[in-house]
Amino acid sequence: MSGGTWLDEAGGPPRGEVLPADRDPRARRRRRQAWTFVTLVSLVLLTGLVAFGQVMRWWTIGGARASVERPTCPEDTTLTADEVTLRVYNGSTHFGLARSVAKELQARGFTVAAIGDDRSGRPVKGTAAVRYGPLGRKAAKSVSLQVVGPVTMEPDTRTSRSVDLVLGPGYKTMIPRPRASAAIAPRPTPEGCVYRTPTPTPTARTTSPPPPLLPQPGASRPAPSRSVLTAAPTTPPASP
């Protein structure tokens, strides 16, 4: 008997009797199970919503996320052999030197536009000289890395990308192909790097004076001012 009511062995009311809902153990058990199920489902949905919002960056849990500095992409200072066009000149007394070196450069992938003797009149010191303009800086670097020994870099004012390789009296041989190819190979680009663009230097702005005001058609011009000259009174000289 519970609260003045007989219960059977299963914990329910005797057959034929109905207990109020607030006093029926089986009804209370079902309510507890329902609330437990609803709570678990709500927690799962809430956890999923929080995780999805974190991924979508709707909010940040655990404080502000530290900003990660992305690496700068390396800038290539050379060009590959198939991007370079050059002329090979002989600045020494060794006959056929320019032709043999040009043949080797062509085998490495360079484009040789001309072969001949150096007639510039400029002496070549050391192994060789590389002459180039502002647009041929990277190509000149690639050419200089093919020759063994000190190479003189001689920039000039040419407007093309072409490069002149002038072989001097100190020329011996060329750098072996594998090592020379590795020296001008493109540098690997890190994943997620950023190409930095140089900030333009602000130039001084010159302001020109405003144009003179022109008289409007039909407008009356002011009469020119006339100055009246008056003679100063003369004082008679004093008698001696």
Kinemage of the C-alpha trace (Angstrom):
@kinemage 1
@onewidth
@group {chain A} dominant
@subgroup {mainchain}
@vectorlist {calphas} color= white
{ca met a 1} P 0.000 0.000 0.000
{ca ser a 2} L 1.433 3.466 -0.981
{ca gly a 3} L -0.271 6.672 0.202
{ca gly a 4} L -3.437 4.730 1.144
{ca thr a 5} L -3.595 2.869 -2.210
{ca trp a 6} L -2.791 -0.777 -2.814
{ca leu a 7} L -0.220 -1.474 -5.533
{ca asp a 8} L 0.335 -4.735 -7.288
{ca glu a 9} L 3.665 -6.584 -7.563
{ca ala a 10} L 4.681 -4.575 -10.690
{ca gly a 11} L 4.360 -1.349 -8.745
{ca gly a 12} L 1.095 -0.312 -10.383
{ca pro a 13} L -2.470 0.008 -9.065
{ca pro a 14} L -4.596 -3.051 -8.632
{ca arg a 15} L -6.519 -4.184 -11.631
{ca gly a 16} L -9.539 -2.045 -12.238
{ca glu a 17} L -8.177 0.963 -10.343
{ca val a 18} L -6.555 4.094 -11.861
{ca leu a 19} L -4.099 6.236 -9.965
{ca pro a 20} L -3.714 9.969 -10.598
{ca ala a 21} L -0.924 10.828 -13.035
{ca asp a 22} L 1.173 12.521 -10.384
{ca arg a 23} L 1.061 9.376 -8.191
{ca asp a 24} L 1.500 6.692 -10.891
{ca pro a 25} L 5.139 5.390 -10.759
{ca arg a 26} L 5.041 4.214 -14.354
{ca ala a 27} L 3.823 7.621 -15.578
{ca arg a 28} L 6.566 9.365 -13.644
{ca arg a 29} L 9.130 6.949 -15.120
{ca arg a 30} L 7.953 7.701 -18.656
{ca arg a 31} L 8.149 11.447 -17.985
{ca arg a 32} L 11.720 11.085 -16.715
{ca gln a 33} L 12.695 9.076 -19.795
{ca ala a 34} L 11.101 11.666 -22.087
{ca trp a 35} L 12.927 14.529 -20.365
{ca thr a 36} L 16.220 12.622 -20.526
{ca phe a 37} L 15.790 12.001 -24.245
{ca val a 38} L 14.881 15.635 -24.950
{ca thr a 39} L 17.884 16.847 -22.924
{ca leu a 40} L 20.330 14.574 -24.755
{ca val a 41} L 18.987 15.591 -28.173
{ca ser a 42} L 19.178 19.273 -27.205
{ca leu a 43} L 22.789 18.906 -26.047
{ca val a 44} L 23.778 17.173 -29.288
{ca leu a 45} L 22.103 19.865 -31.398
{ca leu a 46} L 23.669 22.664 -29.316
{ca thr a 47} L 27.149 21.117 -29.577
{ca gly a 48} L 26.777 20.768 -33.325
{ca leu a 49} L 25.594 24.377 -33.658
{ca val a 50} L 28.538 25.685 -31.613
{ca ala a 51} L 31.040 23.658 -33.642
{ca phe a 52} L 29.511 24.806 -36.938
{ca gly a 53} L 29.602 28.443 -35.832
{ca gln a 54} L 33.255 28.072 -34.836
{ca val a 55} L 34.123 26.705 -38.262
{ca met a 56} L 32.149 29.445 -40.034
{ca arg a 57} L 33.783 32.022 -37.714
{ca trp a 58} L 30.444 33.325 -36.464
{ca trp a 59} L 32.028 33.426 -33.035
{ca thr a 60} L 35.289 32.430 -31.375
{ca ile a 61} L 35.475 30.221 -28.302
{ca gly a 62} L 38.488 30.421 -26.047
{ca gly a 63} L 39.501 33.996 -26.857
{ca ala a 64} L 40.517 35.713 -30.051
{ca arg a 65} L 42.324 33.517 -32.518
{ca ala a 66} L 45.966 34.466 -32.886
{ca ser a 67} L 46.724 35.905 -36.291
{ca val a 68} L 49.157 33.764 -38.268
{ca glu a 69} L 51.678 35.674 -40.337
{ca arg a 70} L 51.727 34.202 -43.819
{ca pro a 71} L 55.203 33.822 -45.333
{ca thr a 72} L 56.314 35.981 -48.217
{ca cys a 73} L 56.732 34.227 -51.535
{ca pro a 74} L 60.394 34.266 -52.615
{ca glu a 75} L 61.252 36.424 -55.591
{ca asp a 76} L 63.231 34.742 -58.331
{ca thr a 77} L 66.481 36.567 -59.124
{ca thr a 78} L 67.242 34.494 -62.218
{ca leu a 79} L 65.491 33.144 -65.305
{ca thr a 80} L 65.497 29.629 -66.661
{ca ala a 81} L 67.640 28.937 -69.723
{ca asp a 82} L 64.696 28.852 -72.144
{ca glu a 83} L 63.740 32.400 -71.097
{ca val a 84} L 67.122 33.969 -71.948
{ca thr a 85} L 68.309 35.326 -75.308
{ca leu a 86} L 71.960 36.345 -75.536
{ca arg a 87} L 74.790 37.152 -77.879
{ca val a 88} L 78.236 35.607 -77.425
{ca tyr a 89} L 81.310 37.652 -78.315
{ca asn a 90} L 84.980 36.764 -78.234
{ca gly a 91} L 87.073 39.333 -76.387
{ca ser a 92} L 90.218 37.206 -76.341
{ca thr a 93} L 92.801 36.022 -78.854
{ca his a 94} L 91.556 32.428 -78.691
{ca phe a 95} L 90.148 31.668 -82.150
{ca gly a 96} L 86.696 30.023 -82.187
{ca leu a 97} L 86.077 30.549 -78.454
{ca ala a 98} L 82.756 32.336 -78.921
{ca arg a 99} L 81.436 29.604 -81.236
{ca ser a 100} L 82.297 26.745 -78.863
{ca val a 101} L 80.801 28.504 -75.841
{ca ala a 102} L 77.670 29.415 -77.813
{ca lys a 103} L 77.221 25.783 -78.821
{ca glu a 104} L 77.384 24.700 -75.170
{ca leu a 105} L 74.903 27.396 -74.124
{ca gln a 106} L 72.474 26.237 -76.799
{ca ala a 107} L 72.769 22.693 -75.476
{ca arg a 108} L 71.762 24.024 -72.061
{ca gly a 109} L 68.611 25.617 -73.455
{ca phe a 110} L 69.737 29.225 -74.009
{ca thr a 111} L 68.826 31.058 -77.196
{ca val a 112} L 71.949 32.462 -78.928
{ca ala a 113} L 71.054 35.318 -81.271
{ca ala a 114} L 74.553 36.230 -82.504
{ca ile a 115} L 78.185 35.038 -82.420
{ca gly a 116} L 81.230 37.123 -83.223
{ca asp a 117} L 84.195 39.138 -82.050
{ca asp a 118} L 83.809 41.919 -79.513
{ca arg a 119} L 84.140 45.233 -81.345
{ca ser a 120} L 82.927 47.489 -78.519
{ca gly a 121} L 86.445 48.631 -77.717
{ca arg a 122} L 85.938 48.008 -74.025
{ca pro a 123} L 88.556 45.696 -72.488
{ca val a 124} L 87.363 42.611 -70.635
{ca lys a 125} L 88.973 41.955 -67.291
{ca gly a 126} L 89.068 38.447 -65.915
{ca thr a 127} L 87.031 35.544 -67.210
{ca ala a 128} L 84.114 37.274 -68.931
{ca ala a 129} L 81.826 40.278 -68.898
{ca val a 130} L 78.015 40.288 -69.030
{ca arg a 131} L 76.446 43.422 -70.475
{ca tyr a 132} L 72.731 44.076 -70.036
{ca gly a 133} L 70.062 46.737 -69.660
{ca pro a 134} L 67.546 47.384 -66.870
{ca leu a 135} L 65.142 44.772 -68.272
{ca gly a 136} L 67.820 42.089 -68.553
{ca arg a 137} L 68.980 41.979 -64.951
{ca lys a 138} L 67.622 38.492 -64.213
{ca ala a 139} L 68.779 37.110 -67.566
{ca ala a 140} L 72.275 38.487 -66.980
{ca lys a 141} L 72.403 36.779 -63.596
{ca ser a 142} L 71.498 33.448 -65.222
{ca val a 143} L 74.220 33.844 -67.848
{ca ser a 144} L 76.874 34.777 -65.282
{ca leu a 145} L 76.157 31.562 -63.350
{ca gln a 146} L 77.252 29.457 -66.335
{ca val a 147} L 80.899 30.538 -66.427
{ca val a 148} L 83.660 29.562 -63.993
{ca gly a 149} L 85.665 32.397 -62.536
{ca pro a 150} L 84.993 36.058 -61.743
{ca val a 151} L 82.447 37.541 -64.143
{ca thr a 152} L 82.152 41.310 -64.479
{ca met a 153} L 78.585 42.644 -64.600
{ca glu a 154} L 78.360 45.721 -66.855
{ca pro a 155} L 74.894 47.344 -66.940
{ca asp a 156} L 74.145 49.744 -69.779
{ca thr a 157} L 71.196 51.707 -71.154
{ca arg a 158} L 69.784 49.221 -73.698
{ca thr a 159} L 65.994 48.903 -73.658
{ca ser a 160} L 65.754 45.206 -74.667
{ca arg a 161} L 65.996 42.085 -72.537
{ca ser a 162} L 68.968 40.752 -74.522
{ca val a 163} L 72.281 40.000 -72.845
{ca asp a 164} L 75.836 40.060 -74.219
{ca leu a 165} L 78.368 37.542 -72.941
{ca val a 166} L 81.886 38.740 -73.779
{ca leu a 167} L 84.576 36.123 -73.159
{ca gly a 168} L 87.831 37.530 -71.828
{ca pro a 169} L 91.423 36.330 -71.914
{ca gly a 170} L 91.008 34.646 -68.523
{ca tyr a 171} L 88.223 32.300 -69.642
{ca lys a 172} L 88.853 28.655 -68.726
{ca thr a 173} L 85.665 26.605 -68.787
{ca met a 174} L 81.981 26.569 -67.914
{ca ile a 175} L 80.274 25.361 -64.745
{ca pro a 176} L 79.048 21.753 -65.083
{ca arg a 177} L 75.495 21.494 -66.357
{ca pro a 178} L 73.825 19.973 -63.258
{ca arg a 179} L 75.252 22.613 -60.940
{ca ala a 180} L 74.549 25.470 -63.346
{ca ser a 181} L 70.963 24.300 -63.935
{ca ala a 182} L 70.325 24.064 -60.198
{ca ala a 183} L 71.649 27.604 -59.710
{ca ile a 184} L 69.038 29.119 -62.052
{ca ala a 185} L 66.128 26.801 -61.215
{ca pro a 186} L 62.960 28.498 -59.881
{ca arg a 187} L 62.835 28.649 -56.116
{ca pro a 188} L 60.130 26.538 -54.426
{ca thr a 189} L 57.084 28.513 -53.361
{ca pro a 190} L 55.873 27.853 -49.777
{ca glu a 191} L 52.223 26.898 -49.460
{ca gly a 192} L 50.013 29.828 -48.530
{ca cys a 193} L 52.677 32.484 -49.146
{ca val a 194} L 51.818 36.030 -50.166
{ca tyr a 195} L 53.399 38.028 -52.971
{ca arg a 196} L 54.373 41.391 -51.603
{ca thr a 197} L 53.974 44.368 -53.905
{ca pro a 198} L 56.248 47.352 -53.307
{ca thr a 199} L 54.526 50.402 -51.934
{ca pro a 200} L 54.638 53.206 -54.518
{ca thr a 201} L 56.666 56.176 -53.423
{ca pro a 202} L 54.497 59.288 -53.236
{ca thr a 203} L 55.637 61.960 -55.642
{ca ala a 204} L 55.562 65.634 -54.907
{ca arg a 205} L 52.645 67.355 -56.585
{ca thr a 206} L 53.314 70.719 -58.134
{ca thr a 207} L 50.498 73.201 -58.247
{ca ser a 208} L 50.391 75.631 -61.145
{ca pro a 209} L 49.224 79.200 -60.527
{ca pro a 210} L 45.589 79.866 -61.415
{ca pro a 211} L 44.970 81.340 -64.883
{ca pro a 212} L 44.347 85.086 -65.062
{ca leu a 213} L 40.751 86.199 -64.947
{ca leu a 214} L 39.481 87.336 -68.323
{ca pro a 215} L 36.850 90.089 -68.560
{ca gln a 216} L 33.364 88.839 -69.306
{ca pro a 217} L 31.756 89.964 -72.583
{ca gly a 218} L 29.700 93.101 -72.110
{ca ala a 219} L 31.193 93.883 -68.742
{ca ser a 220} L 32.241 97.496 -68.240
{ca arg a 221} L 35.899 97.994 -67.713
{ca pro a 222} L 36.983 100.306 -64.949
{ca ala a 223} L 38.345 103.571 -66.190
{ca pro a 224} L 42.077 103.795 -65.812
{ca ser a 225} L 43.113 105.955 -62.946
{ca arg a 226} L 44.844 109.132 -63.820
{ca ser a 227} L 47.238 110.786 -61.498
{ca val a 228} L 47.174 114.543 -61.456
{ca leu a 229} L 50.541 116.098 -61.062
{ca thr a 230} L 50.580 119.403 -59.247
{ca ala a 231} L 53.582 121.606 -59.260
{ca ala a 232} L 55.087 122.278 -55.924
{ca pro a 233} L 54.994 125.993 -54.904
{ca thr a 234} L 58.293 127.661 -55.459
{ca thr a 235} L 59.747 129.902 -52.772
{ca pro a 236} L 61.510 133.012 -54.039
{ca pro a 237} L 65.129 133.104 -53.077
{ca ala a 238} L 65.954 135.309 -50.104
{ca ser a 239} L 67.736 138.564 -50.885
{ca pro a 240} L 71.295 138.784 -49.622
